[in-house]
Amino acid sequence: MKGRIMVDSFQAPAKTPSLHRTLRWQDAFALAMAVSGGLFVSFGATMAAVGALSAMFIWALAAGIGWVQNHLFAEMASMFPDKPGGVPVYAYEAWKHRFAPAGALATFGYWFGWSAVISIVSLTAGAMIQARWFPDATWELHLGAIGIGMAQIIGIVLILLMMVPNLLGAQPAAWVSKVLGALLLIPLLVFVAAPLISGQWEPGNLTWGLGQPGADHWGGWQDAAVWLYLVGWTAYGTEMCAAFTPEYRSEKDARRALSTTGAYTFMMFALVPIGVGGLISRADAANDPASVFVNGFTAVLPAGFAGDVALLITIGALLMGVNASMADGSRALYGAAVDALVPRQLEKLNRHQVPARAIIAAVVMNILLVIFVSNPISILVAANVGYLLAILLAVSGFILLRKDRPNAPRSFRLGAWALPLAIVLTIYGAAVLVIGAASSNLSGYGGPVELSIGIGILLLSVVLFVIRRRFQDSKPLMREPL
C-alpha cells in the first residue's frame, strides 16, 4: 500500500505551477454567492408546480445535501492542493485505477452543467431588459434561416462583458461578484424579513402540493425526486469553491469557503422561499413563474420605483451566475486538460495566468446556444444529467479514496462517520439522478429529447478522451497504471 500511495503522491505535484495564489476564502464566498441567486431563475417554477411550502422543503433539502457534500469535498481538496478543477478532478483521482474514462465523463458533464447556465441566464436577463425598457423592439436580424432578436443580442453582449474580468484573473472576477453580491443581499434580506415588515404577507399562501389527490406519482416522492434533480445544479453549486484550491493563499481557505458558502446557501434556501411564498399565491406563480420575485419585491417596497429596482437587482443576480460559471467551468476544463482527459490545447494559460482558452470555449458554446436554442431551460434539464453524474462520481469517489489511500497526506480529515455518510449520499444521489432524469417530463421542462441530449454530451466527453489519450498522448484508455 505504501508504494501505491507514493505513486499517487508523485503524480499529483504541480502540473499547474503557473496558477497564482491570490484568493482568500472570502473571494470564493463572493463568487459562490451567485448560487443563492439561482432562486430567481427557477424557484417560481417549483412553487407553481408543488406549492410554496413544498418548494421550500425541496430547495432547503437540496441545499442541505450540498452543504454536507462540501465537507467531503474539503477533505479531497486537502489531498490535491495543487490540482485545479475541483469536483471532477476528485472523481478522476478516485476512479482512474478502476475506470479512467469516468474522469472524462465527470469533467465534461460538470463543465457543460456549469457552462450551459451562462446562456440560460444571459438570455433570461436579455428578455427581462427588452420587456421592461424596450417593449416595442420586436424586430429580428435574419441570418439565413436564423432570426436573432434584441433579447438574444443583449444576452450575447452580457456574455462578452462578463468574459472580460474573467480573462484578467480570479481576483477581478471575484471583485465583480462582490459588487453584485452586495446588491443581491438586498432582495434576499427583504424576503427573509417579509413576514415581519409586509402587510401583504399571507401564511395561507404557504401550500403543500406534493402527494395531492389526482397527482399519484408514488405519493409525491417521484415529483420530489424530479424537482430535487432540477434544482441540483443550483443547490450543489457552492462546491465551485473547490475548483480554486491551487489559487488560495492558504490551505485552510478551501475548507472555509466550502463550509461557509454551504451554510449561507442553506439558510437562504430555507428562509427566502417562506418570505416569497407568503407574498405570492400559487395561482399567481403559475401564471408567471419568471416574475415571482419581481412581483414579491414590488409587494414589499413602496409603489413606483420598486419594479425597476427589483428588476435591476434580479439582472445583477443573473450576471453573478454568468461570472461564477465562467470562473468555475474554466478551471474544471483546464484541470481536465492537465490530467490528460480532454485535448491538450486547453492546457494553456494567458499572461494573467488564467485558462483563457477554456473561458473562450465556454463563451463560444454559449453564444451558439443563445442563437440556435429556442428553449434554453430544456438544455438545462439535459445538462443536469452530466452535472449530477459528476457530483455522484465525486461523492462515491470519497469512499474509494478512503479505501485506496487511507494514509495519503491530508491537511484536513473528517472523522470515521464520514464514510457511512458518503455511502448514504451516494445512494441518495444515484436515486435522484436516475429517477429525476427519467421522470423529468413530470416537470413540464424535459423528456426523452432532453435526456438524449444529456447522454450525447457525455458520449462526446468519451470521444475527446480517446482523442487525447490515443492520438495526442498514446496512453491507456481504461485504467491508469499504479
C-alpha positions in Angstrom: 0.0 0.0 0.0 2.9 2.4 0.8 4.2 2.0 -2.7 0.8 2.8 -4.1 0.5 5.9 -2.0 3.9 7.1 -3.1 3.0 6.8 -6.8 -0.2 8.7 -6.2 1.6 11.4 -4.3 4.3 11.6 -7.0 1.7 12.0 -9.8 -0.1 14.9 -8.1 2.6 17.6 -8.0 2.4 20.6 -9.8 1.5 20.3 -13.3 -0.1 23.7 -12.6 2.8 25.8 -11.3 1.6 29.0 -13.0 -1.7 29.5 -11.2 -1.3 32.5 -8.9 -2.2 32.1 -5.2 -4.1 35.3 -4.8 -7.5 34.3 -3.4 -8.8 34.3 0.2 -11.8 32.3 1.2 -13.9 35.5 1.2 -13.2 35.9 -2.6 -14.5 32.4 -3.3 -17.5 33.1 -1.0 -18.3 36.2 -3.2 -18.2 34.1 -6.3 -20.3 31.3 -4.8 -23.0 33.8 -3.7 -24.2 33.5 -7.2 -25.7 30.2 -6.2 -28.3 31.8 -4.0 -29.2 34.0 -7.0 -30.4 30.8 -8.7 -33.6 31.2 -6.7 -34.5 34.0 -9.1 -34.2 31.6 -12.1 -36.3 28.6 -11.1 -37.9 28.9 -7.7 -41.0 30.3 -9.3 -41.5 27.3 -11.5 -41.0 25.0 -8.4 -43.5 26.9 -6.4 -46.1 26.9 -9.3 -45.7 23.1 -9.6 -45.8 21.9 -6.0 -46.7 24.9 -3.8 -44.6 27.3 -1.7 -44.1 25.1 1.3 -43.2 22.0 -0.8 -40.8 24.2 -2.8 -39.1 25.4 0.3 -38.7 21.9 1.5 -37.2 20.8 -1.8 -34.8 23.8 -2.1 -33.7 23.6 1.6 -33.2 19.8 1.4 -31.1 20.1 -1.7 -29.0 22.9 -0.3 -28.5 20.9 2.9 -27.3 18.0 0.9 -24.9 20.3 -0.9 -23.6 21.7 2.3 -22.9 18.2 3.7 -21.2 17.1 0.5 -18.9 20.2 0.7 -17.3 18.7 3.8 -16.4 15.6 1.8 -15.0 17.8 -1.0 -13.0 19.8 1.6 -11.1 16.7 2.6 -10.5 15.8 -1.0 -9.3 19.3 -1.8 -6.7 18.9 1.0 -5.4 15.7 -0.7 -4.9 17.5 -4.0 -3.9 21.1 -3.1 -2.1 21.7 -6.4 -4.9 20.4 -8.7 -7.4 22.9 -10.2 -10.9 21.9 -11.3 -12.5 20.7 -8.0 -15.2 18.0 -8.1 -14.5 16.4 -11.5 -10.8 16.2 -10.6 -11.5 14.3 -7.4 -13.8 12.0 -9.3 -11.0 11.2 -11.7 -8.4 10.7 -9.0 -10.7 8.2 -7.2 -11.8 6.3 -10.3 -8.7 6.3 -12.6 -7.4 3.0 -11.3 -10.8 1.3 -12.0 -12.3 3.1 -14.9 -10.2 6.1 -16.3 -13.0 7.4 -18.6 -15.0 8.2 -15.5 -12.8 11.3 -15.2 -13.7 12.5 -18.7 -17.4 11.8 -18.0 -17.3 13.8 -14.8 -15.3 16.7 -16.2 -17.3 17.3 -19.4 -20.6 16.7 -17.6 -19.6 19.1 -14.9 -18.3 21.7 -17.4 -21.4 21.6 -19.5 -23.7 21.7 -16.5 -22.0 24.9 -15.3 -21.4 26.4 -18.7 -24.9 26.0 -20.0 -26.0 28.3 -17.2 -24.3 31.1 -19.0 -26.6 31.1 -22.0 -29.7 30.5 -20.0 -29.3 33.3 -17.5 -27.9 35.7 -20.2 -30.8 35.1 -22.4 -33.2 35.5 -19.4 -31.6 38.8 -18.5 -31.8 40.0 -22.1 -35.5 39.1 -22.2 -36.1 41.0 -19.0 -34.3 44.1 -20.2 -36.2 44.1 -23.5 -39.6 43.5 -21.9 -39.1 46.3 -19.3 -37.3 49.1 -21.2 -37.7 48.2 -24.9 -41.1 46.5 -25.2 -41.6 47.8 -28.8 -38.3 46.3 -30.1 -39.8 43.3 -31.7 -37.5 43.3 -34.8 -35.4 40.4 -35.8 -32.0 40.2 -37.5 -32.2 37.5 -40.1 -29.1 35.5 -40.8 -30.3 33.0 -43.4 -32.8 30.6 -41.6 -31.8 32.1 -38.2 -33.6 35.0 -36.6 -31.9 36.9 -33.8 -34.0 39.3 -31.7 -33.0 42.1 -29.3 -33.1 39.8 -26.3 -30.6 37.4 -27.9 -28.3 40.3 -28.8 -28.4 41.7 -25.3 -27.7 38.2 -23.9 -24.6 37.9 -26.2 -23.4 41.3 -25.1 -23.7 40.4 -21.5 -21.7 37.2 -22.0 -18.9 39.1 -23.7 -18.9 41.7 -20.9 -18.6 39.0 -18.2 -15.8 37.4 -20.2 -13.5 40.5 -19.7 -12.9 40.3 -15.9 -12.5 36.5 -16.1 -9.8 36.8 -18.6 -8.0 39.3 -16.3 -7.7 36.8 -13.4 -9.6 35.3 -10.5 -9.4 38.5 -8.4 -11.1 40.7 -10.9 -13.9 38.1 -11.3 -14.2 37.9 -7.5 -14.5 41.7 -7.3 -17.3 41.7 -9.8 -19.1 39.1 -7.7 -18.5 41.1 -4.5 -20.3 44.2 -6.0 -23.1 42.2 -7.5 -23.3 40.1 -4.3 -23.9 43.2 -2.2 -26.8 44.1 -4.4 -28.1 40.5 -4.2 -28.3 40.7 -0.4 -30.9 43.5 -0.6 -33.8 41.4 -2.0 -32.8 38.3 -0.2 -32.8 40.0 3.2 -36.1 41.8 2.3 -37.7 38.5 1.6 -36.3 37.0 4.8 -37.9 39.8 6.7 -41.1 39.9 4.7 -43.3 38.1 7.3 -42.4 40.9 9.8 -42.4 44.0 7.6 -45.1 43.5 5.0 -48.8 43.5 5.4 -49.1 41.7 2.1 -47.5 38.5 3.5 -50.2 35.8 4.0 -49.4 32.5 5.7 -52.3 30.9 3.8 -50.2 31.1 0.6 -47.7 28.6 2.0 -49.3 25.5 0.5 -48.1 21.9 0.3 -48.6 20.4 -3.2 -46.7 17.1 -3.1 -48.7 13.9 -3.0 -52.1 15.6 -3.5 -55.0 13.5 -4.9 -55.0 13.3 -8.6 -51.2 13.5 -8.8 -50.4 10.0 -7.8 -46.7 9.8 -8.6 -45.6 7.5 -5.8 -47.4 9.6 -3.3 -45.4 12.6 -4.3 -42.0 11.0 -4.0 -41.5 10.9 -7.7 -42.4 14.6 -8.1 -40.0 15.4 -5.3 -37.2 13.5 -7.0 -37.8 15.3 -10.2 -37.6 18.7 -8.6 -34.6 17.7 -6.5 -32.9 16.7 -9.8 -33.8 20.1 -11.4 -32.6 22.3 -8.6 -29.5 20.3 -8.0 -27.5 22.4 -10.5 -28.2 25.4 -8.2 -28.3 23.9 -4.7 -25.0 22.0 -5.0 -23.2 24.9 -6.7 -21.2 26.0 -3.7 -18.9 23.1 -4.5 -17.3 25.5 -7.0 -15.1 26.8 -4.2 -13.0 23.6 -4.5 -12.2 24.5 -8.1 -9.9 27.3 -7.0 -7.8 25.2 -4.5 -4.4 26.0 -6.2 -5.3 29.7 -6.2 -5.9 30.1 -2.4 -3.3 31.8 -0.3 -3.5 29.1 2.5 -4.6 25.5 2.7 -7.4 26.5 5.1 -9.1 28.8 2.6 -10.7 25.9 0.6 -12.3 24.3 3.6 -13.6 27.7 5.0 -15.0 28.7 1.6 -16.8 25.3 1.2 -18.2 25.4 4.7 -19.4 29.0 4.8 -20.9 29.1 1.4 -22.8 25.8 2.0 -24.2 27.2 5.3 -25.1 30.5 3.8 -26.9 28.9 0.8 -28.8 26.5 3.0 -30.0 29.4 5.2 -31.2 31.4 2.2 -32.9 28.5 0.5 -34.8 27.8 3.8 -35.8 31.4 4.7 -36.3 33.2 1.4 -38.9 30.8 0.0 -41.0 31.4 3.1 -41.0 35.2 2.5 -41.6 34.9 -1.2 -44.3 32.2 -0.8 -46.3 34.3 1.6 -46.3 37.3 -0.8 -47.3 35.5 -3.9 -50.1 32.9 -4.3 -49.5 29.6 -6.1 -52.0 30.6 -8.8 -50.1 33.9 -9.5 -46.9 31.9 -9.6 -48.4 29.5 -12.1 -49.5 32.4 -14.3 -46.0 33.9 -14.5 -43.2 31.9 -12.8 -40.4 34.1 -14.0 -41.9 37.2 -12.3 -42.4 35.7 -8.8 -39.5 37.6 -7.2 -40.1 40.9 -9.0 -43.8 40.8 -8.0 -42.9 39.8 -4.5 -40.4 42.7 -4.2 -42.9 45.1 -5.6 -45.4 44.0 -2.9 -42.9 44.8 -0.1 -41.5 48.1 -1.3 -43.3 51.4 -2.0 -45.0 51.6 -5.3 -43.3 53.4 -8.2 -39.6 52.6 -8.4 -39.9 49.2 -6.8 -40.3 47.4 -10.1 -37.2 48.9 -11.7 -35.2 48.3 -8.6 -36.3 44.7 -8.3 -35.5 44.1 -12.0 -32.1 45.6 -11.8 -31.2 43.5 -8.8 -32.5 40.4 -10.4 -30.4 41.1 -13.5 -27.4 41.6 -11.3 -28.0 38.3 -9.6 -28.2 36.6 -13.1 -24.9 38.2 -14.1 -23.4 36.8 -10.9 -24.3 33.4 -12.3 -22.6 34.1 -15.6 -19.5 35.4 -13.8 -19.3 32.4 -11.5 -20.0 29.9 -14.2 -17.1 31.2 -16.4 -14.7 31.1 -13.4 -15.6 27.7 -12.2 -16.2 25.9 -15.5 -12.9 27.2 -17.0 -10.9 25.8 -14.0 -12.7 22.4 -14.5 -11.9 22.2 -18.2 -8.3 23.4 -17.6 -7.8 20.8 -14.8 -9.1 18.1 -17.1 -6.6 19.1 -19.8 -3.8 19.0 -17.2 -4.9 15.4 -16.3 -5.0 14.4 -20.0 -8.8 14.0 -20.1 -9.5 16.5 -22.9 -7.4 17.9 -25.8 -4.1 19.4 -24.6 -4.8 22.7 -26.4 -6.9 23.6 -23.3 -3.9 23.5 -21.0 -2.7 27.0 -22.0 -2.8 29.9 -19.6 -2.8 33.5 -20.7 -0.4 36.2 -19.4 -2.7 36.8 -16.4 -2.3 33.1 -15.5 -6.0 32.1 -16.1 -7.2 29.4 -18.5 -8.3 31.8 -21.3 -8.9 29.1 -23.9 -11.3 27.3 -21.6 -13.1 30.6 -20.9 -13.3 31.3 -24.7 -14.6 27.8 -25.4 -17.5 28.4 -22.9 -18.2 31.8 -24.4 -18.3 30.4 -28.0 -20.5 27.5 -27.0 -23.0 29.7 -25.1 -23.2 32.3 -27.9 -24.2 29.4 -30.2 -26.8 28.2 -27.7 -28.3 31.7 -27.4 -28.5 31.9 -31.2 -29.7 28.3 -32.0 -31.6 27.0 -29.0 -35.2 28.1 -28.7 -35.8 26.6 -25.2 -32.7 27.0 -23.0 -34.4 25.5 -20.0 -34.6 22.2 -21.8 -30.8 22.4 -22.3 -30.5 22.9 -18.5 -32.5 19.8 -17.9 -30.2 17.9 -20.3 -27.1 19.5 -18.7 -28.2 18.2 -15.2 -27.5 14.6 -16.4 -23.8 15.3 -16.6 -23.5 17.7 -13.7 -25.2 15.3 -11.2 -23.3 12.4 -12.5 -20.1 14.4 -11.8 -21.3 15.0 -8.2 -22.2 11.3 -7.8 -18.8 10.2 -9.1 -17.0 12.6 -6.7 -19.1 11.6 -3.6 -18.6 7.9 -4.3 -15.0 8.7 -5.0 -14.6 9.8 -1.4 -15.3 6.2 -0.5 -12.7 4.9 -2.9 -10.1 7.4 -1.8 -10.6 6.4 1.9 -10.2 2.7 0.8 -7.3 3.1 -1.6 -5.3 5.9 0.0 -6.1 5.8 3.7 -2.7 7.2 4.7 -2.3 9.7 1.9 -1.4 13.2 3.2 -4.4 15.3 4.1 -4.3 18.7 5.8 -7.9 18.2 6.7 -9.6 14.8 7.6 -13.1 14.1 8.6 -13.9 11.5 11.3 -14.9 7.9 10.8 -18.5 9.0 10.4 -17.7 10.5 7.0 -17.5 7.1 5.3 -21.1 5.9 6.1 -22.3 9.4 5.3 -20.7 9.2 1.9 -22.4 5.8 1.3 -25.8 7.3 2.1 -25.1 10.3 -0.1 -24.1 8.1 -2.9 -27.3 6.1 -2.7 -29.3 9.3 -2.5 -27.5 10.9 -5.4 -27.9 7.9 -7.6 -31.7 7.7 -6.9 -32.2 11.4 -7.6 -30.2 11.2 -10.8 -31.9 8.1 -12.2 -35.5 8.9 -11.1 -35.2 12.6 -11.8 -33.7 12.3 -15.3 -36.1 9.5 -16.3 -39.2 11.3 -15.0 -38.3 14.9 -15.9 -41.4 15.1 -18.1 -43.4 15.5 -14.9 -42.0 19.0 -14.5 -43.0 20.1 -18.0 -39.5 21.0 -18.9 -38.0 17.8 -20.1 -38.5 14.5 -21.8 -36.7 11.9 -24.0 -35.2 14.5 -26.3 -33.5 16.4 -23.4 -32.4 13.1 -21.8 -30.8 12.1 -25.2 -29.0 15.5 -25.4 -27.6 14.9 -21.9 -26.4 11.4 -22.7 -25.0 12.7 -26.0 -22.9 15.3 -24.2 -21.4 12.6 -22.0 -20.6 10.5 -25.1 -18.8 13.5 -26.6 -16.6 13.6 -23.5 -15.5 10.0 -24.2 -14.7 10.9 -27.8 -12.5 13.8 -26.5 -10.9 11.5 -24.0 -10.0 9.0 -26.7 -8.6 11.8 -28.9 -6.3 12.9 -26.1 -5.1 9.5 -24.9 -4.9 7.7 -28.3 -3.8 10.4 -30.7 -2.1 13.1 -28.6 -0.5 11.2 -25.7 -0.7 7.5 -26.7 -1.8 6.5 -23.2 -4.0 3.6 -22.0 -7.8 4.3 -22.3 -9.3 2.3 -19.5 -7.0 2.1 -16.4 -4.2 4.2 -15.1 -1.1 2.2 -14.1 -0.2 2.1 -10.4 
